[in-house]
Amino acid sequence: MSMKASFEGRSVLVTGGARGIGLAIAKKFCEAGATVTVLDQDESQLEIVSKTLDGIRTISCNLGDWEGTRSKIASLGPFHHLVNNAGVARPAETLLNIKPASIDDVFGINFKSMVNVTQVVAEGMIESKVENGTIVNMSSISDSVAVPGMALYSASKAAVTMLTKSCALELAPHSIRVNCVRPAMVRTEQVGRLAGSNAVLEQAIKINERRVIPRMVEMDEVADSVLFLSSTASSMTTGSDILLDGGIFTR
């Protein structure tokens, strides 16, 4: 059963929204009546979304460009809701092989750009006196589960989870709630394509086999959790998370 909530008259920004989990989230908000804007740097995929989905505004944006991102988002807002979904998992490097550029790449998108987008959107919410503003960050169970070769990704997601708590604390006086979603492995096209051919992914799959619910998380389940945290049904929830792990942490 899907999450049912009305977002009529509400505006939503989803980063990394042109494919996969981000697109599933954008579709859910659109179905709930929201005005949805997706940011992504994949222009070809944005064109597909623009041509096939009515009601979703697509904007090309390189989140690695600090000032460019700020000016672009400021020109689009204000927004009632933000979903910080954009993230990268590459490159997969073991500890002794991590390169400075890799740290910059992973933390640049997974953490630094999230801080940047959150600042601009939150400032717009405050200036416009938005009521019931929400921010949902995409974290992962990798914030507390180590996989060989995924040190950078795991560390960046741990940073996201703690950033969520800090943002919730500092934005509470402005009636802005901030939470995150922490899914286990999600069934996406990319996972299906790489399964059996990627050693790091195979290690992650082994950890996910500890689930007591014997299947992957579906993208719609992640999207439903985001909608719940963005809705008034979760009005007393902030600085928290929804763990979508199928019971991995029960054993």
N, C-alpha and C positions, 0 to 999 in steps of 0.2 A: 504494500500500500504506500503510495507516494505522500509526501508531506503536502498538506493543503493549507495555503495561506494566501491572503490577498495583498498584493503590492501595487494596487491601483494608485496612480498618482505619485509613485516613488521612483527615483532614479538610482540605477545601480552601475557601478564600474567593476568590470572583471578583467584583471590582468592575465595574460597568457590564455585568452579566451577563444582562440581560433580553432582549437582542436582538443580532443581528449576530455579530461576532467573539466577544464575551463569552459569548453563549449557546452558540456552537459549542464554545468551550473548556469550558464547564460540562458540556455533553452528553458530551464526550470523557472527562472525569474521571468522570462518573457511570457511563459504560459500562465504565470501568476499575475500578469497585468502590469509588470514593471516596464519602465523605459530603460533599456539595457545598452550599455556601451562596452565593447570589448577592445582591449589593447593587445597588440601582438606585433612582432616584427616579421612574421611570415606573411608577406603581402599576397602571395598566390593563394594561401589558405584563407586569408581574409576576404579575398575576392569570391571564393566559393561560398563562404558564409553569407556574404552580402547578397549574392544572387539566389541563394536557396532558402534563406530564412528572413521572413519579414519581421520588422520590429526590432532588429538588432543593428545598432550603429557600429561600424567597424572602423578602427583607427590604427594606422601603422605607427609604431613607436618602438624605438630602441631604448629599452629601460637602462641600458648601460650608459646612456647619455644623461647625466645628472640634470643639467640646466635645460636641455631640450625636453626632457620628460616633464619637468616642473611647469614649463610654459605651456606645453600641450595640454596637460591635465587641467591647469588653471583656466584655460580657455574653454574647456568642455563642461566644467562643473557649474554650480555645486552638485554634489551627490548626497543621497540619503544613506546609501550603503556602498561599502567597498569590499571586494573579495580579492585579496592578494594571493593569486593562484600561480603566477609565473614562477618558474624554477627550473634548474638544470641539475642533472645527476652526473654529468660527465665532467672531466675525464675520470675513469676509475683507475686510481693509482694507490699502490700499497704505500705504507708510511715512509719507507726509506726512498721511495721514488717520487714523492710529492714535489712538484716544482712551484716556484713563486707565482708563475703565471696561472697555474691551476688554482691556487688559493684565491687569486684576484678574480678569476672567472666564476668560480662557484659562489664565493661569498659576495661578489659583485652583484649577481642576480638574486640569489636566494636570500640575502640579508640587506645589503646596502640599498638596492633598488626598492626593497620593501619599506625601509625607513623613509626613503625619499617620497614614494607614492603616498604613504600614510601621512607624512607631514603635510603635503599639499591638500589632500582630500580632507583631513581633519581641520586644517585651517579654514577651508571653504565651509565645512559644516558649522564651525564656530561663528564665523562671520555672518553666515546666513541664518543662524539660530535654528538649524535643522532639529526637528524633534525626532526622538527615537533613532538617532544615527547609530549605525553599527559598522564594525570592521571585522571581517573573518579572514584569518591567515591560514594558509595551507602548510601544515607541518607534516609529520610522519612518525610512525613508531620508530623510525631510524634515529629519532632524537634520544632514544634510550636503549637501542639494540645495535650492537656492533657487527658489521659484516666486513670481512677482509677485502681491502680495496676500496672501501666506501667511507674512509675516515673523514674526508672533506665534506661529503654530503651529510653524513650523520652530525658532524659538528655544526654545520650550517642550519640544520633543522632544530638542533638543540637551541641554537641562538634564536630561531624563530619562536620557539615555544616560550622562551624567557622574555623575548621582546613583547610577545602578546600580553604577558602579565604586567610588564612595565607600562605598556600603552594603556591597559585597562585602568591602572592606578592613576596615571596622569590625566587621562581624558574623562574619567568619571565625573569631575565637577562640571563638565560640559554636556553631560547626559549622553555620552558616546560609549557604547559597550564594545569591548574588544575580546574576541575569543578565537580559538583555532580548532581545526579538525586534524586528527592524527590517524590517518588510515594505514593499514597494512598494505600488502601488495594489491593493487587495483587492476582489474581486467581491462587493459587498454590494447589498442592495436600494436603499440610499440612492444609491450611485454610479450604478446603473442608472437610477434615477428622475431624477437631475439631469443626466446626460450629454446634451450638446447644448444645454442651457439655462443653463449656469453658466460664465461666462468663466474664472474661476479654475480650476475643475475641468478645463476644456478645456486650459489651460496645463499642468496636472499630467499630463493624458493624453499630451500631446506628449512630455514627459520620459519617461514610461513606455514610449513607443514605441521607446526605445533598447534595450529588452530584446532579448536574443538568443534567449530562449524566448518566442515570440510570443503570450503570453496573460497575463491577470491572475492574481494570486495568489488561490487559493481559500481560503475561511475555514477549511476543514478542514486545510489545510497550515499555517496559522498555529497552529491548535489542536495539531497534531501536534508542532510545534516547542516549544510551551509544555510539553506532556507530557514530551518528551525532557529539557528543562532541569529539570523537576521530579522526574525519575526518577533512580534510582541509576545508570542508564546514562551519566549525565553527571556522575558523582561528582567528577571532577577539573576541572570547568568552573565558574568563578566570575569575576565581573567582566567577563564577555564578552558576546557577542551572536550571534544567528543572523540573518544577512542573507538575506532572501527577496526578491531583486530581479530574478530572471530574467536576470541578467547585465547589468543597466544600467551597472554600474561597470566593465565590461570595455572600454567605449569612451566 
